[in-house]
Amino acid sequence: MRQLTALCFILLFSFLTYSQDKKTLNIVRTNKAPKIDAILNDNAWKNVDEAKDFTQFRPEMGVAERAHQKTIVKITYDDNAIYVAAYLKDKPENIQKQFTSRDNFGQSDFFGVVLNPNNDAQNDTEFFVFSSGTQADAIASPSIEDGEDFGWNAVWDSAVKIVDDGWIVEMKIPYRALRFSNDDVQTWGLQFHRRFRIDNSQYSWNPIDRSKGNIGIYHGELTGIKNIKPPTRLSFYPFVSGISTSFDGEHETDLNVGLDVKYGITENFTLDATLIPDFSQAAFDNVTLNLGPFEQTFSEQRQFFKEGVDLFNKGDLFFSRRIGSSPIEQESIEDELISNNNINEEIIDNPSTVKTLNAVKISGRTKKGLGVGFFNAVTEKTEARIKTTEYIRDQTTQTITDSIISYRNRVTESLANYNILVIDQQFNGNSSVSLINTNVTRNGSYRDANVTGLLADISNKRNTYNVRGQVKMSNVNLREGNSTGLSSFFMIRKTHGKFRYSFDHSFADEEYDINDLGLNNRNNFNNFGVDASYQIFEPTEKLNSFRINTWVNYRRLYNPSTFTGTNFGIRFNAQTKKLMWFGARINFEPGKQYDYFEPRDFENKRFFIYKNVGFISTWLETNQNKTFSIETSIGTFTLFDKERDLFGYSFEIEPTLRLNDKFRISYELEYENNKGSRGFVDNINDDIIFGERDVVSIENGLSGAYNFNPLHALSLTFRNFWSTVNYDYDLFALESDGRLSTSDGYNTDSLEESPNINFNTWNLDLRYSWQFAPGSQLTALYRNSLFNSDSASTDDYFNSLSTLFDQPIQHVFSLKLQYFIDYNNLKNVFKKKSNS
C-alpha cells in the first residue's frame, strides 16, 4: 500500500514539474500567392523567416545536420492557404526517389510538415512530399493505433524539383484541409521532418527525444497568424462507375452514379457522407481455410470506412466490416427448408452480403480538447429467394400427375441502422477520457444491440508513466429476452528509458457480446499479464536499433473460476548499420492448457487438454534500398508430450526486385506443414468428435507496380492459397475430463461426410489509376477469381490446381470516374461570371 501511495505521489509531482522548450517560427502574410512549381523565385519567399538547424532523432538523437545536407524551410500564408518552401540540400546521387502510389513511403526521401492548429500536442495533421513527387497525408494522435491514420486524405498541391545540390519542395495546404478556430491571432503547433532513405536517418526542426512521450509534445510553434477565417469547407465527390461481371455462363452489367460529400459544419467539426455508396473496386480479401472455433475476419478495404475513424475506433468497439457483411440469418434458412414426398424447397438466391444504403460521419475537436464523433449507416433489407415445388400424387397409383411451382422470399437481414457516439476529452497534451456508445437497431423482431464504454488513458506530465483503464457493457436484445455483459481492462506501465515494464488485467463475463458492430472472438475470461522490455536509443558500433521484450500471461475463465493456461516468451529485433533487419521469437506454454473453445460446446463448458507447447521462429530482411532485396522467416513448433507426435514447421520467402525507380515487383511464397495436430471434427449424438490431422498450406503471391509518374500507375496483385487437411482413419471422442479416447470406436466412416479437405482459392487484380486533377481519379480494374473446396486431400498441389482451373471463373471489369469539386472554387467561378 505504501508503494502504491508513493507511486501516485510521483505521478502527481511529475504533472507539476515538466516543461518543454520549443522553437518558434514567425509567419508573415503574403499579398500574392507563390506559384507551386518548386522554383523559389516568388516574392512571397523574400524576407521570410527561415526554419533551419535540424537535429537527428533516428537512429541517433541530438546529431546536427551535415554540411552538405542542410535543410532550410520558409512558410507564408494568405486568406486561402498555408504555403511551404523547403530547400533540401544533398548529393543528387544519394537521393532515393522510388515512384509509389499515394501514402506509400517506399524507398524515397521525404520532407514532412506537421500542423497542429489547436497546439495541443495530440491532434496533428501531417503532409509529406517524397523526392519522387508523390504525396502522403495523415492525421496523428497518441490515441490512434500506430499513432497515424494514413486512410485520411486531403486535397492539396505540391511540386518537386531535383537540383545540383539537392531537391526543392513547394507546397500549398488549403485551409479546407485543416480544422482551426476563428480567433484573430493564433499560435499553431509546428514541426518539420526530413528523412534520408539511404541510411534511414530522420531529422526534425524541433528536437525530439524518442526515449519518452508521444512525438507531438516535441513540436515547435508557428506564431503570427492573424485574421484568417475558416473557409466554407464543402467538397463534392460525384462519381460514375460501370461494372461488368460474368460467371458460369451468366453475364451482368451495372451502372452506378453517386456522390460523396465533405462539409465543415463549424470551424472544427466536419461531416462526411457517402450518399450512394459504391465499393465495387475494394481490394479482395485474403481468404484462408479456417479450422478454428472463431470467425475469420479481414481488414477494411472500403475507403469511406478507413478514413477519419480514429475517434470511432476508441475502445475497439467498432469493426466496420460488420456493416454490409453477411446477413445474420443467411445460413439458418437451410434448416427451415421443407423436403418430403409432396413438397421440396430449394434456395435459388441467397445474397452473401448486405447492401449499404448510406453512411455519415460527423467528427471534430474543440480548442479545449473536447472531441465529439457521430457515425451512422443504414443497410437495406436482404432476402433469400426460395423455390417451392409441390407434387400432386395419385393416391391409387401413387404416380405424380402434375406439380405446382411457387416462389417465396425469406428475410435474412432486415433494414438495419448502425450508429456510434463518442465523446473524448483530452488534457495535459498526453491524456484523455472517453465515453463511447454503439448501437445496432434492426427493423422488426430481430436482434438489436447496444454497447457503452468508459475509457481513460492517462500519462503523467513528464511522460514517464501511463495508466489505461476501460469498462464496457453490452446489451443484446434477443427474441427470447435481453442479455447484459461486462468487460474491463486495466494496465499500468513505465513509458520512458531503456528498460520498461507493464502489468495488465483483462476481464469479460459470459454475456459480454459486441459482435453486432464490434469484434470479440471470445468472452468469459479473467487474464493477467506482465511485460518487460529493453531497447537502445543510440546506435552501437554495429547496430542502429535493438529491442528485446519478454512476457508472462496467466489465463483463467470467469465462470467457472478456473485456470485455463499460461505462457511466457521472449522476442527481439534489430537493425544493422547496413539497414538489415533481423529478429527471433520464442513462446512456450508449460504444463496442461485447457481449451474451452475448440470443442464448440460453450453451454456445457467442455474443454480439451493439451500440454507443453513450444514455438520458435526467426526472420531476416535485407536492405530494401538495393536493386534486389529479400524477406524471409522460418519457424517450428511441437508438443513436449510423450503421448503426442505433433510437429509443425513453416517458412516464408519474399524476394523483391527494383528494376528502376518506376518498376517494382515482388513474389511471396508461404509454406506450412503441420503434422499431428488435433481438433474438432463433428458431433455424433451427444459425443464431441476430434481427429488427428496433417495440414499443409501453400500461398503464392505476386505483386508489382509500374508508376509512370506520381499520378499514373499500373499495378498487379495475384494470390493463390491452397490447403489440404488429411485426417487419420481413427477418430477420438472427447471425454468429460478433457482427454481424448478411441474406446468408442469412431472413425471417418462414422461421419456422414468425409472430414478431409482440399481448399483452393485464386484472385487476380490488374488496376490502372490516373489522378487527372487534384482529388479526381479514373480507375480501371480487371479482376478474376476461382474457388474450389472438396475432400480430395491426397491430391498434390498441381493436381489440385488443375481441378481449380476446371471450375467456372468469375471475370469482373469495372471503370470508375470520381471528380473533386471544391465549393469555394465553384463559388468564385460564379462570382466572376456575375461580375462580368
C-alpha positions in Angstrom: 0.0 0.0 0.0 2.9 2.4 0.8 4.5 1.6 -2.6 1.2 2.4 -4.4 0.9 5.7 -2.4 4.5 6.6 -3.3 3.9 5.9 -7.0 0.7 8.1 -7.0 2.8 10.9 -5.4 5.5 10.6 -8.0 2.9 10.7 -10.8 1.2 13.8 -9.3 4.6 15.5 -8.8 5.5 14.8 -12.4 2.4 16.6 -13.7 3.5 19.8 -12.0 7.2 19.8 -12.8 7.6 19.2 -16.5 8.1 21.8 -19.3 9.3 21.5 -22.8 11.4 24.2 -24.6 10.1 24.9 -28.1 11.4 26.6 -31.2 9.2 29.3 -32.7 8.8 30.5 -36.3 7.0 33.7 -37.1 4.9 33.7 -40.2 4.2 36.7 -42.4 1.2 37.2 -44.7 1.9 37.4 -48.5 -0.1 39.6 -50.8 0.4 37.3 -53.8 0.4 33.5 -53.5 3.5 31.8 -54.8 3.3 29.6 -57.9 3.6 25.9 -56.8 6.4 24.9 -59.2 9.4 24.2 -56.9 11.1 27.3 -58.3 11.6 29.6 -55.4 11.7 32.9 -57.2 8.4 34.3 -56.0 8.2 37.5 -54.0 6.4 35.6 -51.3 9.6 33.9 -50.2 11.6 37.1 -49.8 12.2 38.5 -46.3 10.6 35.5 -44.7 11.9 33.8 -41.5 13.7 30.5 -42.0 13.4 27.3 -40.1 16.8 25.6 -40.1 19.3 23.8 -37.9 17.6 20.4 -38.0 18.5 17.7 -35.5 18.6 13.9 -36.0 16.4 11.8 -33.8 16.6 8.4 -35.6 18.7 6.3 -35.4 20.7 8.7 -33.1 19.4 11.6 -31.1 20.9 15.1 -30.9 23.2 14.9 -34.0 23.3 18.1 -36.1 22.9 18.2 -39.8 25.9 17.5 -42.0 27.1 20.5 -44.0 26.0 19.1 -47.4 22.6 18.1 -46.1 21.3 21.4 -44.6 17.6 22.0 -44.6 16.0 25.4 -45.0 12.3 25.9 -44.8 10.2 29.0 -45.3 6.5 29.4 -44.7 3.9 32.1 -45.5 0.1 32.4 -45.8 -2.8 34.3 -47.2 -6.6 34.2 -47.0 -6.8 30.8 -48.7 -3.8 28.6 -47.6 -0.6 27.9 -45.9 2.5 27.8 -48.3 5.7 26.0 -47.6 9.0 26.0 -49.4 11.9 23.7 -48.5 15.4 23.7 -49.9 16.8 20.2 -49.0 20.5 20.0 -49.7 22.1 16.7 -50.6 24.2 15.0 -53.2 21.8 14.1 -56.1 23.3 10.6 -56.4 22.3 9.9 -52.8 18.7 11.0 -53.2 16.4 7.9 -53.2 13.3 8.6 -55.3 11.3 5.5 -56.0 7.9 6.2 -57.5 5.0 4.9 -55.4 1.3 5.3 -55.0 -0.1 7.9 -52.7 0.6 7.3 -49.0 3.2 4.6 -49.8 6.6 5.6 -48.5 8.6 3.1 -50.4 12.3 3.7 -50.9 12.2 7.5 -51.1 13.5 10.5 -49.2 10.7 12.7 -47.8 10.0 16.1 -46.4 7.1 16.5 -44.0 5.1 19.3 -42.5 3.1 18.7 -39.3 0.5 21.3 -38.3 -1.5 21.4 -35.1 -3.9 24.4 -35.1 -5.1 23.6 -31.6 -1.4 23.4 -30.4 -2.5 20.6 -28.0 0.3 18.1 -28.9 -2.3 15.4 -29.6 -4.1 16.2 -32.8 -1.7 16.7 -35.8 -2.3 17.0 -39.5 0.7 15.7 -41.5 1.7 16.4 -45.1 4.6 14.6 -46.7 6.2 15.1 -50.1 8.6 12.5 -51.4 11.6 13.2 -53.6 9.7 11.4 -56.4 6.8 13.9 -56.2 4.4 11.5 -54.6 2.2 12.8 -51.7 1.2 11.3 -48.4 -1.0 12.7 -45.6 -2.4 11.6 -42.3 -4.0 12.6 -39.1 -1.9 11.7 -36.0 -2.8 11.3 -32.3 -1.5 9.1 -29.4 -4.9 7.5 -29.3 -4.6 6.1 -32.9 -3.2 2.7 -33.2 0.4 3.1 -34.6 -0.1 6.9 -34.0 -1.0 7.8 -37.6 -4.0 7.3 -39.8 -3.0 7.4 -43.5 -6.5 6.4 -44.5 -7.3 10.1 -44.2 -6.8 12.0 -47.5 -6.9 15.7 -48.2 -6.7 17.6 -51.5 -3.6 19.9 -51.6 -0.9 20.8 -54.0 2.9 20.2 -54.2 5.8 20.3 -56.6 9.3 18.8 -56.5 12.5 19.6 -58.4 15.9 17.9 -58.3 18.7 20.4 -58.5 22.5 20.2 -58.5 22.9 20.4 -54.7 19.7 18.6 -53.5 16.0 18.9 -54.1 13.3 21.6 -53.6 9.7 21.2 -52.4 6.9 23.7 -52.7 3.5 23.1 -51.1 0.1 24.7 -50.8 -2.1 23.5 -48.0 -5.6 24.9 -48.3 -7.5 25.8 -45.2 -10.2 23.3 -46.2 -7.7 20.6 -45.3 -7.3 21.9 -41.7 -9.5 22.4 -38.7 -8.9 25.6 -36.7 -10.7 28.3 -34.7 -11.6 31.8 -36.0 -9.5 33.6 -33.3 -8.0 36.9 -34.6 -4.5 35.9 -33.6 -3.4 32.2 -33.5 -0.4 30.1 -32.5 -0.2 26.6 -34.0 1.9 23.6 -33.2 4.5 23.1 -35.9 7.1 20.5 -36.8 9.2 19.7 -39.9 10.6 16.3 -40.7 13.2 15.1 -43.2 14.2 11.5 -43.9 17.3 10.3 -45.8 16.3 6.8 -47.1 19.9 5.9 -48.0 20.8 5.4 -44.3 17.3 5.6 -42.8 18.2 8.7 -40.7 15.5 11.2 -39.8 15.7 14.8 -38.7 13.3 17.3 -37.2 13.3 21.0 -36.8 12.4 21.0 -33.1 14.5 18.3 -31.4 12.7 15.0 -30.4 13.5 12.7 -27.5 12.4 9.2 -28.6 13.0 7.8 -25.1 9.8 9.2 -23.7 6.4 10.7 -24.6 4.5 10.9 -27.8 6.1 12.7 -30.7 3.5 15.6 -30.6 4.9 17.1 -27.4 8.1 18.0 -29.2 6.5 20.3 -31.7 7.7 23.9 -32.1 5.3 26.8 -32.5 4.1 28.8 -35.5 3.3 32.4 -34.5 2.0 35.5 -36.3 -1.2 34.0 -37.9 -3.7 36.8 -38.0 -7.2 37.4 -39.3 -7.7 34.2 -41.2 -11.2 32.8 -41.4 -12.1 29.1 -41.7 -13.5 28.7 -45.2 -16.7 27.1 -46.1 -15.4 23.5 -46.1 -17.7 22.0 -48.6 -16.5 19.5 -51.1 -18.3 17.2 -53.5 -17.0 13.9 -55.0 -19.5 12.9 -57.7 -18.7 9.6 -59.3 -19.9 7.3 -62.0 -18.9 3.6 -62.3 -19.7 0.8 -64.6 -19.1 -2.9 -63.7 -19.4 -6.0 -65.9 -19.4 -9.4 -64.3 -19.5 -12.8 -66.0 -19.7 -16.2 -64.2 -20.6 -19.7 -65.3 -22.3 -18.5 -68.5 -24.2 -15.7 -66.9 -23.4 -12.1 -67.6 -24.4 -9.0 -65.7 -23.7 -5.3 -66.1 -24.4 -2.4 -63.7 -24.1 1.4 -63.8 -23.8 3.4 -60.7 -23.9 7.1 -60.2 -23.3 8.5 -56.7 -22.0 11.3 -54.5 -19.7 11.6 -51.5 -19.8 14.9 -49.6 -17.5 16.6 -47.0 -18.9 19.6 -45.2 -17.4 21.7 -42.4 -20.3 22.2 -40.0 -18.2 24.5 -37.8 -14.6 25.5 -37.9 -13.7 22.3 -36.0 -16.3 19.8 -37.0 -16.8 18.0 -40.3 -19.5 15.9 -41.9 -18.5 13.1 -44.3 -21.3 11.3 -46.1 -21.5 8.7 -48.8 -25.0 9.1 -50.1 -25.0 6.4 -52.7 -22.0 4.1 -51.8 -20.0 2.3 -54.4 -17.5 -0.2 -53.1 -17.1 -2.3 -56.3 -13.4 -1.6 -56.5 -12.4 -2.6 -53.0 -9.5 -5.0 -52.9 -10.2 -8.7 -52.4 -9.8 -10.4 -49.0 -7.0 -12.9 -48.3 -9.3 -15.8 -47.6 -7.7 -18.9 -45.9 -9.0 -22.2 -44.7 -10.4 -21.7 -41.2 -10.3 -24.8 -38.9 -10.6 -22.8 -35.7 -13.7 -22.1 -33.5 -13.6 -18.3 -34.2 -14.8 -16.5 -37.3 -12.4 -15.4 -40.0 -12.1 -11.7 -40.3 -10.4 -9.3 -42.7 -9.2 -5.7 -42.7 -11.3 -2.9 -44.1 -10.9 -2.2 -47.8 -13.6 0.5 -48.3 -12.1 4.0 -48.3 -15.1 5.6 -46.5 -14.7 3.3 -43.5 -10.9 3.7 -43.4 -10.7 7.4 -43.4 -11.0 9.6 -40.4 -12.3 7.0 -38.0 -9.8 7.5 -35.2 -12.5 8.7 -32.7 -14.8 5.8 -33.5 -12.1 3.2 -33.0 -11.6 4.0 -29.3 -12.2 1.0 -27.1 -12.1 -1.4 -30.0 -15.9 -1.4 -30.2 -16.1 -0.6 -33.9 -15.4 -3.2 -36.5 -16.5 -1.6 -39.7 -16.7 -4.9 -41.7 -19.9 -5.6 -39.7 -21.6 -3.0 -41.9 -22.5 -4.7 -45.2 -21.4 -8.1 -44.0 -23.2 -11.4 -44.3 -26.9 -11.4 -43.4 -27.4 -12.7 -39.8 -29.7 -15.5 -40.9 -28.1 -16.3 -44.2 -27.1 -19.8 -43.1 -30.0 -20.6 -40.8 -32.6 -20.8 -43.6 -31.0 -24.1 -44.7 -32.5 -25.8 -41.6 -36.0 -24.4 -42.4 -36.4 -25.8 -45.9 -39.2 -28.4 -46.3 -38.4 -31.7 -48.1 -40.8 -34.6 -48.1 -42.8 -36.7 -50.5 -45.0 -33.9 -51.7 -43.1 -30.7 -51.2 -39.5 -29.8 -51.9 -37.9 -26.4 -51.3 -34.6 -25.1 -52.6 -32.7 -21.8 -52.4 -32.2 -20.2 -55.7 -30.7 -16.9 -54.5 -29.2 -16.2 -51.1 -27.1 -13.0 -51.0 -23.9 -13.3 -49.1 -23.6 -9.5 -48.3 -25.9 -6.8 -47.3 -26.0 -3.6 -49.4 -25.1 -0.3 -47.6 -27.6 2.4 -48.5 -25.7 5.4 -47.0 -23.3 6.3 -44.3 -22.5 9.6 -42.4 -19.6 10.6 -40.1 -19.5 13.8 -38.0 -16.4 14.4 -36.0 -14.2 17.2 -34.7 -12.5 18.6 -31.6 -12.8 22.0 -29.9 -10.0 24.3 -29.0 -10.3 23.0 -25.4 -9.7 19.4 -26.5 -13.3 18.1 -26.5 -13.7 15.6 -29.3 -17.2 14.5 -30.5 -17.9 11.9 -33.1 -21.2 10.6 -34.5 -21.4 7.8 -37.1 -24.5 6.4 -38.8 -25.0 3.9 -41.5 -28.1 2.2 -43.0 -28.2 -1.2 -44.7 -31.1 -2.4 -46.7 -33.4 -5.4 -46.1 -32.0 -8.6 -47.6 -34.0 -11.6 -48.8 -33.3 -15.1 -50.0 -35.4 -16.4 -52.8 -36.8 -19.9 -52.3 -38.5 -22.1 -55.0 -41.2 -24.5 -53.7 -42.2 -27.5 -55.8 -45.4 -29.3 -54.8 -46.1 -32.7 -56.3 -49.6 -34.0 -56.9 -49.7 -37.7 -56.3 -52.5 -40.1 -57.4 -53.4 -41.9 -54.1 -54.4 -45.1 -56.0 -51.5 -45.5 -58.4 -49.0 -43.3 -56.4 -47.9 -41.7 -59.6 -47.1 -38.0 -60.0 -49.5 -36.4 -62.4 -48.6 -32.7 -62.0 -46.6 -30.3 -60.0 -47.0 -26.7 -58.8 -44.1 -24.4 -58.6 -44.2 -21.3 -56.4 -41.7 -18.8 -55.0 -41.3 -17.1 -51.7 -38.9 -14.7 -50.1 -37.3 -15.2 -46.8 -35.8 -12.2 -44.9 -32.3 -12.9 -43.9 -31.4 -9.4 -42.7 -33.9 -6.7 -42.0 -33.4 -2.9 -42.6 -30.7 -2.0 -40.1 -29.3 1.2 -38.6 -25.8 1.3 -37.2 -24.6 4.3 -35.1 -21.8 5.4 -32.8 -21.5 8.3 -30.5 -18.1 9.2 -29.0 -17.2 12.0 -26.5 -13.4 12.3 -25.8 -11.8 14.9 -23.6 -8.0 15.4 -24.0 -5.8 17.2 -21.4 -2.2 17.7 -20.5 -1.0 17.1 -24.0 -0.9 13.3 -23.5 -4.1 12.1 -21.7 -7.7 11.5 -22.5 -11.0 10.3 -21.0 -13.7 8.9 -23.4 -17.3 7.8 -23.4 -18.4 5.7 -26.4 -21.7 4.1 -27.3 -22.5 1.9 -30.2 -26.0 0.8 -31.3 -27.5 -1.5 -33.9 -31.2 -1.5 -34.5 -32.9 -3.9 -36.9 -36.4 -3.4 -38.1 -38.9 -5.9 -36.8 -38.4 -8.7 -34.2 -34.7 -9.2 -35.0 -31.6 -8.9 -32.8 -30.7 -5.4 -31.6 -27.6 -4.4 -29.7 -26.1 -1.6 -27.6 -22.6 -1.2 -26.1 -21.3 1.5 -23.8 -17.7 2.0 -22.9 -15.9 4.4 -20.5 -12.2 4.7 -21.3 -9.2 6.5 -19.7 -5.6 6.9 -21.0 -3.6 9.0 -18.6 0.1 9.8 -18.6 2.0 12.0 -16.1 3.3 15.3 -17.4 6.9 14.0 -17.7 5.6 11.1 -19.9 7.3 8.6 -17.7 4.3 6.5 -16.6 0.9 5.7 -18.2 -2.3 4.2 -16.9 -5.1 2.8 -19.1 -8.5 1.7 -17.9 -11.6 0.5 -19.7 -15.1 -0.5 -18.6 -17.5 -1.7 -21.3 -21.1 -3.0 -21.0 -23.0 -4.8 -23.7 -26.7 -5.2 -24.0 -28.2 -7.5 -26.7 -32.0 -7.6 -27.3 -32.9 -11.1 -28.5 -36.3 -12.6 -29.2 -36.0 -14.7 -26.0 -35.0 -11.7 -23.9 -32.2 -9.3 -23.0 -28.6 -10.3 -22.3 -26.2 -7.9 -20.5 -22.5 -8.4 -20.3 -19.5 -6.6 -18.8 -15.8 -6.3 -19.7 -12.9 -4.4 -18.2 -9.2 -3.7 -18.9 -6.5 -2.1 -16.8 -2.8 -1.5 -17.5 -0.1 0.4 -15.7 3.3 0.8 -17.4 6.6 2.6 -17.4 7.0 4.6 -20.6 10.4 6.1 -20.5 14.0 5.0 -20.6 15.7 1.9 -22.0 14.1 -0.5 -19.5 10.3 -0.6 -19.5 7.6 -2.8 -17.9 3.9 -3.1 -17.6 1.2 -5.0 -15.8 -2.3 -5.6 -17.2 -5.6 -7.3 -16.3 -8.4 -8.1 -18.7 -11.9 -9.4 -17.9 -15.1 -10.4 -19.6 -18.1 -12.3 -18.3 -20.1 -14.8 -20.2 -22.7 -12.4 -21.6 -20.3 -9.8 -23.0 -21.0 -9.6 -26.7 -20.1 -6.6 -29.0 -20.2 -8.5 -32.3 -23.1 -6.6 -33.9 -20.8 -3.6 -34.5 -17.6 -4.7 -32.9 -15.4 -7.8 -32.8 -14.6 -10.0 -29.9 -13.8 -13.6 -30.7 -14.4 -14.8 -27.2 -15.6 -13.8 -23.8 -15.6 -15.4 -20.3 -12.0 -14.7 -19.3 -10.1 -13.3 -16.4 -6.5 -12.8 -17.5 -3.3 -11.3 -16.1 -0.1 -10.3 -18.0 3.3 -8.9 -17.2 5.7 -7.5 -19.9 9.2 -6.1 -19.7 11.5 -4.7 -22.4 14.9 -3.2 -23.1 15.8 -1.1 -26.1 18.6 1.2 -27.2 18.1 4.8 -28.4 21.7 5.4 -29.5 23.3 3.3 -32.2 26.1 1.0 -31.2 29.2 0.1 -33.3 27.2 -2.4 -35.4 23.5 -1.7 -34.8 21.2 1.2 -35.5 18.5 -0.2 -33.2 17.9 -3.1 -30.8 14.8 -4.1 -28.8 14.2 -7.2 -26.7 11.0 -7.9 -24.7 9.6 -10.7 -22.6 6.2 -11.6 -21.3 4.3 -13.8 -18.9 0.5 -14.4 -19.2 -1.8 -16.2 -16.8 -5.3 -17.1 -18.0 -8.5 -18.1 -16.3 -12.2 -18.5 -17.0 -14.5 -16.1 -15.2 -17.2 -18.7 -14.8 -16.4 -21.2 -13.6 -13.4 -19.5 -12.0 -10.8 -22.0 -13.1 -7.3 -22.0 -14.6 -7.1 -22.3 -18.4 -3.4 -21.8 -19.2 -0.2 -19.8 -19.1 2.6 -18.9 -21.4 5.8 -17.0 -21.4 8.2 -15.9 -24.1 10.9 -13.6 -25.4 11.4 -11.7 -28.6 14.0 -9.4 -30.1 14.5 -7.4 -33.3 17.4 -5.3 -34.5 18.7 -3.3 -37.5 22.3 -3.2 -38.6 24.3 -0.2 -39.9 23.7 -1.7 -43.4 19.9 -1.4 -42.9 19.3 -5.2 -42.5 16.6 -6.2 -40.1 16.6 -9.5 -38.2 14.9 -10.9 -35.1 13.6 -14.1 -33.4 10.7 -15.1 -31.1 10.2 -18.0 -28.6 7.0 -18.8 -26.9 6.2 -21.7 -24.5 3.0 -22.9 -22.8 4.2 -25.1 -19.9 2.0 -27.8 -18.4 -1.6 -28.5 -19.1 -3.6 -26.0 -21.1 -7.4 -26.1 -21.0 -9.1 -25.1 -24.3 -12.8 -24.3 -23.7 -13.4 -23.2 -27.3 -12.1 -25.9 -29.6 -14.9 -28.4 -28.5 -17.6 -25.8 -29.7 -19.7 -26.6 -26.6 -19.9 -23.4 -24.7 -23.1 -24.2 -22.9 -21.7 -27.2 -21.1 -18.2 -25.8 -20.6 -16.5 -28.7 -22.3 -12.7 -28.4 -22.7 -9.8 -30.0 -24.5 -6.4 -30.6 -22.8 -3.0 -30.3 -24.4 0.3 -29.6 -22.8 3.8 -28.2 -23.2 3.6 -26.4 -26.5 6.8 -24.7 -27.7 7.2 -22.3 -30.7 10.3 -20.7 -32.1 10.8 -18.5 -35.2 13.4 -16.2 -36.7 13.3 -13.7 -39.6 15.6 -11.6 -41.8 15.0 -8.6 -44.1 17.8 -7.2 -46.3 18.3 -3.5 -47.3 15.3 -2.6 -49.4 17.2 0.3 -51.0 19.1 -2.3 -53.1 18.0 -3.4 -56.5 17.4 -6.9 -55.1 16.1 -7.4 -51.5 14.6 -10.3 -49.7 12.5 -11.0 -46.6 12.5 -14.5 -45.1 11.3 -16.2 -42.0 11.3 -19.8 -40.6 9.5 -21.3 -37.6 8.8 -24.6 -35.9 6.5 -25.8 -33.1 6.0 -29.0 -31.2 4.5 -30.6 -28.1 6.8 -31.9 -25.4 4.4 -34.7 -24.6 5.4 -38.4 -24.9 1.8 -39.2 -25.8 1.7 -36.9 -28.9 3.8 -36.6 -32.0 2.9 -33.1 -33.1 5.5 -31.4 -35.2 5.0 -28.4 -37.4 7.2 -26.0 -39.4 6.7 -23.1 -41.7 8.8 -20.8 -43.8 8.2 -17.7 -45.9 10.3 -16.0 -48.5 9.7 -12.8 -50.4 12.2 -11.6 -53.0 11.8 -8.1 -54.3 13.3 -6.6 -57.5 13.5 -2.9 -58.1 14.4 -2.6 -61.8 14.3 1.2 -61.6 12.6 3.9 -59.7 9.3 3.3 -61.6 9.1 -0.5 -61.6 9.0 -2.8 -58.6 7.9 -6.5 -58.4 7.9 -9.0 -55.6 7.0 -12.6 -55.2 5.9 -14.2 -51.9 5.8 -17.9 -51.0 4.5 -19.2 -47.7 4.6 -22.9 -46.8 3.3 -24.5 -43.6 3.3 -28.2 -42.7 1.5 -29.2 -39.5 1.7 -32.9 -38.7 -0.3 -34.5 -35.8 -2.5 -31.6 -34.7 -5.8 -32.4 -33.1 -9.0 -30.5 -33.5 -12.8 -30.6 -33.6 -14.4 -32.6 -36.4 -18.1 -33.1 -35.7 -20.8 -34.1 -33.3 -22.2 -37.6 -33.2 -25.3 -37.8 -31.0 -24.0 -36.3 -27.7 -20.4 -37.1 -28.4 -17.8 -34.4 -29.5 -15.6 -35.9 -32.1 -11.9 -34.9 -32.5 -9.4 -36.0 -35.2 -5.7 -36.1 -35.6 -4.7 -34.5 -38.9 -2.0 -33.4 -41.2 -2.4 -29.8 -42.6 -0.4 -28.5 -45.5 -0.8 -24.9 -46.8 0.9 -23.1 -49.6 0.4 -19.5 -50.5 1.8 -17.9 -53.7 1.6 -14.1 -54.2 2.8 -11.8 -56.8 2.6 -8.0 -56.7 4.1 -5.4 -59.0 3.6 -1.8 -59.9 4.8 0.4 -62.7 4.4 4.1 -61.8 4.7 6.3 -64.9 4.8 9.3 -62.6 3.3 10.3 -59.3 -0.2 10.5 -60.9 -0.2 7.4 -63.2 0.2 3.9 -62.0 -0.4 0.3 -63.2 -0.4 -2.4 -60.6 -0.9 -6.2 -60.5 -1.8 -8.3 -57.5 -2.1 -12.1 -57.6 -2.7 -14.6 -54.8 -3.3 -18.3 -54.8 -4.0 -20.1 -51.4 -4.1 -23.9 -51.3 -4.5 -26.1 -48.2 -5.2 -29.8 -47.5 -6.4 -31.4 -44.4 -6.0 -35.2 -44.1 -7.4 -36.9 -41.0 -6.3 -40.3 -39.6 -8.9 -43.0 -40.1 -9.5 -43.5 -36.3 -11.2 -40.6 -34.5 -11.5 -39.6 -30.9 -14.4 -38.9 -28.5 -13.8 -36.0 -26.1 -14.1 -37.3 -22.5 -15.5 -35.2 -19.6 -12.0 -34.7 -18.2 -10.8 -33.1 -21.4 -8.8 -36.1 -22.7 -9.4 -37.9 -26.0 -10.3 -41.6 -26.2 -10.7 -44.1 -29.1 -12.6 -46.6 -26.9 -15.9 -45.7 -28.7 -14.6 -46.9 -32.0 -15.3 -43.8 -34.0 -13.6 -43.5 -37.4 -14.1 -41.4 -40.6 -16.7 -43.9 -41.8 -18.8 -42.9 -38.8 -19.4 -39.5 -40.3 -22.0 -38.5 -42.9 -19.3 -36.8 -45.0 -15.5 -37.1 -45.2 -13.8 -34.6 -43.0 -10.8 -34.3 -45.4 -10.5 -31.0 -47.2 -8.8 -29.7 -50.3 -9.3 -25.9 -50.3 -8.1 -23.8 -53.2 -8.7 -20.1 -54.0 -7.3 -17.8 -56.7 -7.6 -14.0 -57.1 -6.0 -11.6 -59.6 -6.3 -7.8 -59.8 -5.0 -5.7 -62.6 -5.5 -2.0 -61.9 -4.8 1.3 -63.7 -5.2 4.6 -61.9 -4.8 8.1 -63.1 -5.2 11.3 -61.0 -6.1 13.7 -63.8 -6.8 16.6 -61.4 -6.4 17.3 -57.7 -8.6 14.9 -55.8 -10.0 13.5 -59.1 -9.3 10.0 -60.3 -10.0 7.5 -63.1 -9.6 3.8 -62.1 -9.9 0.8 -64.4 -9.9 -2.6 -62.8 -9.9 -6.2 -64.2 -10.4 -9.0 -61.7 -10.8 -12.7 -61.9 -11.3 -15.3 -59.2 -11.6 -19.1 -58.8 -12.6 -21.2 -55.8 -12.9 -24.9 -55.1 -13.3 -27.0 -51.9 -13.7 -30.8 -51.9 -12.4 -33.8 -50.0 -9.6 -34.8 -52.3 -7.0 -34.2 -49.6 -4.4 -36.6 -51.2 -4.1 -34.5 -54.4 -0.8 -32.7 -54.7 -0.5 -29.0 -55.5 -0.5 -29.3 -59.3 -3.4 -31.8 -59.4 -5.4 -29.5 -57.1 -4.6 -26.5 -59.3 -5.8 -28.4 -62.4 -9.1 -29.1 -60.6 -9.3 -25.4 -59.7 -9.0 -24.4 -63.3 -11.9 -26.7 -64.2 -14.2 -24.6 -62.1 -16.1 -21.7 -63.6 -14.1 -18.5 -63.4 -15.5 -15.1 -62.4 -14.5 -12.1 -64.6 -15.1 -8.6 -63.4 -14.2 -5.4 -65.3 -15.0 -2.0 -63.7 -14.4 1.6 -64.6 -14.9 4.4 -62.1 -14.5 8.1 -62.6 -14.5 10.4 -59.5 -14.2 14.2 -59.7 -13.4 16.6 -56.9 -15.4 19.9 -56.6 -14.5 22.5 -54.1 -17.5 24.7 -53.2 -15.2 27.8 -52.8 -13.8 27.4 -56.3 -17.2 26.9 -57.7 -18.5 30.0 -55.9 -15.6 32.1 -57.2 -16.4 30.9 -60.8 -20.0 32.0 -60.5 -18.9 35.3 -58.8 -16.6 36.1 -61.7 -19.3 35.4 -64.2 -21.7 37.6 -62.3 -19.2 40.5 -62.1 -18.5 40.2 -65.9 
